[in-house]
Structure formats: structure tokens, C-alpha cells
Amino acid sequence: MKNTLTALLIIVICTSYSFAETKHRESSIEDVKIEAEKKQPEHLLDGTSMKYYYQNGGGIHIELYNGKLKYEWITGPRKGHKNQDLKYRSRKIGDKLYMVSWLEESHPDYTTLIFNFNNNVMYSSGIFRFGTKNQFIRFNGGIIENLVLVEK
């Protein structure tokens, strides 16, 4: 009987701890989400445009305007693919160094670019078709040409 009560007490304590831990994780994620939604996005590169070319020959023309961006593939296998009026966020991470990200819900794709305007190079990281069976990740870099830089 004593062993049964001890075992039952251990099960109750472990279950309570597990439940509390799950609730804590859920509330922590909810707190992070609320905090992220309160923060106003920065659009530090509105007015900027450029072309950038990946090492595989793919090239993109991108323009940032009014808190949005548009792009078009101008060379490579995706030539002609484009999108526009995508809300973007940006952050200055150094002298003429910027990070830009956006979500394309229609695909769904999430892309982050890092621009080094001092050296005219860029780096990209993206999760494409996320949440689907066709999900894949890209991690590339390239060179920037025809830069019109407007820093806010």
C-alpha cells in the first residue's frame, strides 16, 4: 500500500510538472508573438533599387518602396517570375549593412537578405514552400549591380 501511494504521488507530481512546463512554453511563445506584433517594422531602404546576381546565373531586380518591395527574376531558370507589394522589414546591422526579410504567403516562402553595400555583395537565406511536402531551404550569395541606395 505504501509503495502504491508513493508511486501514485510520483505520477501526480510528474504529471503536474509536465502540465506546468507545457503551459509555460505555450505562454512564453504567446508572449513572444505579442511582443513581435507590437514592434513596428522598419523600412530603412525605401527608395532603394538594385540588381543582384547569384553564382548560378540567376539574377533579380528588386525595388523597395513605401514599406513594400517588388522583384523580378531577370536571368536564369526563373526568368520572368515576379511578385510585388510584399511587406518587408529591415534592420541596419552595420555601416551600409542591412538585413531585409519578407513573407510571400501565396507560396508560402520566407526570405531574408543581407546586403553589404560597402562591397556590393549580398547573401540570402530562405525557407520555401514551408509547411508543405515540397519545403526546401536556400542559402546563397551574390553580387550587387546598378545600385540606387537610399538610406533612411
Buried (B, 14 or more C-beta within 10 A) or exposed (E): EEEEEEEEEEEEEEEEEEEEEEEEEEEEEEEEEEEEEEEEEBBBBBBBBBBBBBEEEBBBBBBBBEBBBBBBBBBBEEEEEEBEEBEBBBEBEEEBBBBBBBBBEEBBBBBBBBBBBEEBBBBBBBBBEBEEEEEEEEEBBBBBEEEEBEEE
